[in-house]
Amino acid sequence: MATLSSTIPFLILLSLLSCALSDPATPVSPSTACNSTVDPTFCRSVLPPSGSQNLYNYGRFSITKSISNANKFLALINKYLSGSSKLSPSAVSALHDCQLLSTLNIDFLNSAAGTLSSSNTLLDPQADKVQTLLSALLTNQQTCLDGIQGAASAWSVNKGLTVPISNSSKLYSVSLALFNKAWVPKTKKVKPKKGFTPSKIPIIPNDRRGLLEASDAVMINNIVVVSKDGTGNFTTVSDAVNASPDNLDGTTGYYLIYVYGGIYEEYVNVPKNKRYLMMIGDGINQTIITGNHSVVDGWTTFNSATFAVVGQGFVAVNMTFQNTAGPAKHQAVAVRNGADLSAFYSCSFEGYQDTLYTHSLRQFYRECDIYGTVDYIFGNAAVVFQNCNIYSRLPMRGQSNTITAQGRTDPNQNTGTSIQNCKISAAPDLAGSPGSTISYLGRPWKAYSRTVIMQSFIDSLIDPAGWMPWDGNFALSTLYYAESSNNGPGSGTSKRVSWLGYHVINGTDAGNYTVTNFVLGDNWLPQTGVPYLSGLL
């Protein structure tokens, strides 16, 4: 047994080593740097094999290598698309998804590299942005993989892309882990506020020109009107989006598209170059954008969306988005949102399976209605739902309802679904068939699925177990599901699942999933004019 005198120097050595590892500027071996990653063995194959550098240098090296990898992967996708005449329509559709997602990854990596090249110290908003972009890399790769695997089980492209996608994901995971270790502060410096920020969304007068004269409203740089009867600037929403200016930076205000009441049967895409668009309708069930694409009819889940948005800073108000494919058509998305710093206020999302795809980046939803059956709020964004109505509908015979299916694949991603002060209840068709369907708060789509429900009303439709497994024991110890201060007949936690990853949390822990902390909303939501509560009730 070691004597006390021999133990003290050893403890001092451990203390010194701990201090060295906690200082990102201290040179360490590649092996030591890789200990903070999910796959240290792969990490060691990526970093320079000899010499010692600090974590900042390792992080920059990994991101540079990731940029090269992303460009090679896009070239591979383009190569397969060049021979698309020999592929099935579903395969081509999946490849186009991968092409879009790959171009976004290159953008995200170049943005991250530009930020990290200038400083070893980042403020909270900068660190949060880079962590968000690096988290989205993994989401995009996983979406690409899901699409090609779903296109056809015997598809040759599946075999040719599975390994490159896996290697890309491992590399992006290394970049994310090293960034988190070097640049992300262990605790955020902001604390959630109690204050409520009221809406500044402009009221649209009969004379639309009057909007530009509103002094207390959101900053607007231009306004166009969509009207089906031809009395506006455009007759379709897509035409208005396509005609909007490219790459606004938000400093001069939003480009506002006002959509008069009517049913717009079209598929709308807001691409990455259409930034800081605001779209306002005449109200829920007044301005309706509707479609019916589904996986059963040959679309990927990703491109089945009636309304898809990627352009940063998008805001939608007073609109309904539908996918009417019905429960028998399985995955059929009403809205797919991959727009950073996006917000939906007083909108309705209507579908069945996979209604609202909160795909990636930072999002906020306030006073919205979401209708669906299976996994109808799903994706891997960092997203907060506040004061929303969440309605489970009547599914196909024999199906269970699951509200959420969160898709976090890596423990270093800053993603998750936060539901605060919402109402979870049955839609009229399900309420009219009591006992016909078992409903759950969610199930783990991916290994590190993260969902928090707090300060919300949960009605009796929710099974006492609360949460449903995905497949056997998959993810039950790695997920993070939490409930805090909920009320209503379905809110009791005494009979909830006993999974290692399930928690009943207090207000301190719940504060981590508020607007202020989880999506740093105080930095960007005031510009949108959407009302929000910064912290807890």
N, C-alpha and C positions, 0 to 999 in steps of 0.2 A: 504494500500500500504506500502511496506517495506521502511524504511528510509535508507538513504545512509550508516549510521553507521552500520545498521544491515546487509546490503548487502555485505559489504567488507569481513567480516569473512567467509560468504558463498562462495564468489568467491575464497578466499584463500583455503578453503576446497576443492572446485572443482579442483583447480590447483594442490593441493597435491595429490588428487585422480588420476588425469590424469598422474602425474609423476610416481605414483606407478604402474599404469597399463602399462605404457610405458617401465618399467624396468622389463624384464622377470625374474630377480632374486628375485623380491619382492614377498613375500607370498600373495596369493589371495585365495578367496574361490573358490570351484569348479564352483559355479554358475557364478561368475565373469569371470573365465577362459573360460567358455563355451559360453560367449557372442560373442566371435570372430568366432564361428563355424556356419555352415550353418543351423544346427538343434540343437539349444541349449538344447531343452528338451531331445533329445536322448543323447546328450553329458553328461548331468547331470546324466543320468542313467548308464553311463560308468565309470565316474571318482569316486574315493573314496568319499563317502557321507559326511564324517566329516573331520574336520581339514582343515588347509590351507597349501598349498604347492606352490612353484613357477611354472611358466610356463614350465621351463625346465623339472621338475619332472613330471608334468602332461603329457607333450609330450612323455617322455620315458615310462610312465605307459601305455599310449594309444597304443604306438607301440608294447610294450610287449603283451598287450591284443590282438592286431591285429595279431601277430605271432601265438598265440594260436588259434585264430579264423580261420586263413588261413589253418592251419594244419587240423582242424576239417572239414573245407569245402572240402579240398582235399580228406579226408577220406570218406566223403559223396559221392563225385563224383565217387570214386573207388568202393564204395558199389553199386551204380547204374550200373556201368560198369560190375561188377561181374555177374549181371543178364541180360546182354545185349542180350542174345539169345531171350528174350521175347520182345525186343524193335525193332522199325523200323530202317532201315539203316541210315535214316536222324537223328534219335535221337542219335544213337551211334556215328555218326560223330560229332554232336554237343557236346556230352559228352567228346569226345577225345579233342576237342578244349578247353573245360573247364578244363580238366586235365592238358594240357600244360600250359594254362594261370595261373592255380593255383600254379603249381610248380615254375613258374616265380615269382609270387607274394611272395612266401615264400623266394626265393632268394633275392628279392628286400628288403623285410622287414628285413631280417637278415643283409644285407649290411648296411641298414639305422641304425639299432640298434647298429651295431659295430662302426659306425662313431660317433653316438651321445653319446655313453657310455664314451667317452674319454674327451669330452670338451663341455663347454657351448658356446664357440666361434668358429665359422667356417669361413674360408676364402671363398671368392665368389665361387671358383670352387667346394669346398666341399658342400656348401649350395645349389648350383645349382644342383649338382648331387643328393643329397638326395631329394630335391623338385621334381626333374625329376622322381626318382624312386617311390615316394609316389603318384605322379600324375598318373603314369602308373598303379598303383594298381587299381584305379577307372576305367581306360580304359579297363583293362583286365576283371574286373567284368562285365562291361557293354557289352563287346564283348561276354562273356559267356551267359549273359542274352539274348542278341539279337539272338544268335544262337539257344538256346533252345526254345525261343518263335517262331522262324521261322521254326523249325523242324516239328511241328505239333500242331495245335491249341487245339486239344483235348488230347494231350499227358499227361499221368499221371505224368511223371517226371517234366514237366513244373510246375505243381502245387506243387510238392515236393521241388523244388529248388528256386522258385521265392522269397519266404520269406527269406531263408538263404542268397541268393544273395543280396537282399535289405538290410538286416541287416549288411552284410559284407561291402557293399558300404557305409553305414552310418558310420560305425566304421572307415573305411579308410579315409573318409572325415574328421572326427574328428582329426585323426592323422595328416593329411595334414594341417588342419587349425591351430592346436596347434604348429606344427613345423614352419609354416610360421610366426606365431605371435612371437615365441621365438627366432628362429635362422636366419630367412631370413632378410637381411638388407633392410631397406625401400627404399634405392636407391643403385643401383650397383655402384661400385667404378670405373668401366671402362667406357670410353667414346669411341664412334665409331671413327675409324680412317678413313682417306681419302685414305690411301695407298692401292694399289692393290698387292696381292701376286701372282706371276706367277706360272705356273705349274712346278713341278719337277717330273712328272710321267715319268718313264724311257722309252726310245725308245727301242723297242725290235729289236735287230739285227737278221740277218738270223741265226747266231749261238747263240742259246738261252743262252749258257754259258757266252757269253759276257756281258749279262745283269748284272751278279753278279760283274763284274769289273767296272761298271759305277760308277764314283766317285761323280757325282753331282746329283744322283738320290735318290729316297726314299730308306730307309734302307730295304733290302730284305735278309731274312735268308735262303730261299730255293726257287726253282722254278721247277714247273712241267708243262708239256704240255698236252693239250687235243686235239686230232685230230681224226676225224671220220675215216680216212684211216688207222689208226693203227700205224702211224709213230711217235706218241708221247708216253707219259707214260700211258695215258688213252684214251679210246674212248668215254666216256661219262663224262659230267660235274659232275654228281652225284657221280661217282666213285672217281673222283679227290677230291671232298669235303669230302667224307667219309674217305678217306685215309690220309687226312691232320692231323697234330698233334693237340692234344686237349689242350685247355686252354692256348694258348699263351697270354702273357700279353702286347705285343707290344714293350717291351723294347729292344728286339733283332731283331725287324723288322717284316715285313710282310711275310707270306707264300704266294707266288705268283702262281696263276693258270692261265697260258696263254692258251686261247681257240682259236685255229685256226678257220679260216672262215669255215662256214658250217651251216646247219640247224639241230639243236639238238632238236628232238621231245622227250622231257622228262620233268618231274616235279622235280625241284631241291629244296632241303631244306637245309639251312645252320643253324644248331641247335645252342643252346646256348653255347655248349662246343667247337664250331669251331670259335674261336676268331681271329681277326686280319688277316683275309684272304683278299687278293687283287686279283681281277679277271679282266684280261685284254683280250679283243678280238681284232680281226682284223679291227673292225670298225662297225659303224651303217650299218645295212642291209648286213653285211658280216658275222658276228658271231651272230646267231639268236637262242634264246631259245624259244620254242613255245609249247603251249598246248591249250586245249579248254574246261576245266572244267567250270561248271556254276551252279547256283542255280536251274535253271529249270531241269537240269540233276541230281539233288539230292545232290549236294555239298553245304555246308554252304558257305557264302561269304568268311569267314575267310580261309577255306581250299580249295577254288576254285583257288588259286594262282598258276600260272605256276612256279613262282620263289618266294620262301619265305625265308626270312633271319631274324634270331634272334641274331646270334653271334655278340658280340660287336666289333666295329672297322672295319666293312666290308667296302670295297671299290670296286666299279665296274667302268670300263672304256671301252669305245669303243665297246658297245654291244647293241643288240636289244632284248627286252623281249616282247613276244606277248601272248595275249589270243584271239584266233580266233573264239570263240563261236558265236559271232555276236550279233546284237542288240536284236533279238527275244529271246535270252536266258537270258536276263536281267543281274543280277549281275554276273560278270565273270572277276576275277582279273588277271592282268598280273604279277604284283609284289606286294607282301605284305612285308613291311619293319617294323620290330619291333626291329631293332638293334641300340643300343645306339652308338653315335659317328660314324655314317655311312655316306658315301658319294657316290654319283653317278656322274660321269663326262663323258660327251659326249656319253650318252646312249639314246636309244629310247624306249618308253613305248607305246605299241599299243594295244588298245582294244576298247570297246564301253562303256557299263555301268560299273563303278567302276574299271577303268583301273589300277590306282596306289593307293594302300592302304598304306598311310603313317600312320601306325597303332599307334606307340607310341615312346617315348623317343626322342633323339635329332638327327636330320638328315639334310643333305645338298645336293642340286642338282644344278649342274652347266652345262650350255650349253647342256641341254637335250631337247629332243622332247617328248611331251606327247600328245597322240591322244585319243579322246573319245567322248562320248555323254552325258550321265547322271551321274552326281556326279563323274566325272572321276579322280578327285584328292580329296581323302576323307581320313578320319582317325582323330586321336587325338595325333599326334606327335607335338613336337616343331620343326618346319621345315622351312627352307628358300630355296626358288627357286630363282636362280640368272642366268640371261642371258639365259633363256630357251625359247623354242618355244612351245606354248600351242595351240593345234589345235582341234577345235570342228568339229566332223564328222557329217554326215547325219544320224539322228536317225530313229527309227520306225515312221511310219505315225502317226501324232497326238502328238508325244512327243516334249517336249521342251528340249533344252540342258542346263545343269547346270555344270559349270566347277568345282566348289568346293562344298563339303559338310563336313564341319569341325565338329568334334564330341566332343567338350569340354562339360563336364557334371557338372563341379564344378568351381565356381569362383576362387578358390585357385590353380587350376592347372596352370602350367606355359606353357601351350600348345597353339598352334595356327598355322595357315598357313600364311607365309609371302612370297609375290611374288614381286621380285624386278628386275627392268630392263629386264623384259621379253616381249615377243611379243605374244599377244592374237589375234588369227585370225582363219579363216575358213580353214579346210582341203579341198583338191581339190573336193571331192564329195559334200560337203556342198556348197562350192563356186560356183559349177556348178548348184545349185538349189536355186538361190536367192529368198528370201521371203518365203521359204517353212518351215522354222523352226525359232522359237523365241529362242534366246540364252541369258543366264544370267551368271553373274560372280559367282554366288553361291546361296545356300539356306541353312538354319540352320537345320542340321541333329539333333543336340542336343541343350539343353537349353542355354548353354553359348558359342555357336559357335563363333569362332574368326578367322577372315581372314582380312589381310591387303594387298592391292595392291598398289604399289608405283613405281614411276619412270619407268612405263611400257607403251608400245604401246598397245592401245586397238582399234581394228578395228571395222568397222561398223556393224558387226554381233551382237554385244551386244545391247540388248534392252535399250532404254533411262532410264528405271527404274533401270537398273543395276542388281538388286537382286530380287530373287523370294521367296515368302513365302513357308514354308514346309507344314503347315496345319493350315489355319486360322491365328489366332494371336499368335500361338505358337512361343515362344522365341524372338519375335520382340522387346521386351523391355530389354531382358537380354543378347542378342547376342552383339558382338562387330565387326562390319564391318567398314572398313575405306579405304579411297582412298587418295592418296597424289601424286601430281606432275606427273600425268599420261598425255599421249598425244595420239593423233590419233582420228579418227572420232567417236569412241564409248566412248571417255573418258570424255565427258561433264557431269557435275554433277548437272546441273540446274533442270533436270527432274528426278533425282534419288528418290528412296523411301524416305518416311518421317518418317521411323521407329525411335523410341527412341534410338535404338542401332546402328544406322548408323551415320557415321561421315566423314567429310572431314577434314583431319588433316594437320598440318604444319610440317616442317622438324624436329622440336624438338621432337614432338610426334612420327614421323616416325622413328627417330633414335632408339627408343625402340625396333624396329622390324628388326634391322640390324643384320648381322652375329655376330658382337662383343657382342651386348647386348642380343639378343634373344636366341642364342644357345651357347654363350661364345666361338665362333668358333676360336678365336685367341689362345685358350688353346689347341686345338686338331686338327684343320684343317691343320696346317703346316706339321704335321707328315704324312698326307695322300698324299701330293704332288698335291692335287687338287687346281687349282687357285681360288682365291676368293677376293671379295672386302669387307673390314672390315665394312665400314660405308656406307654413302650415296654417290651418284655420285658427 
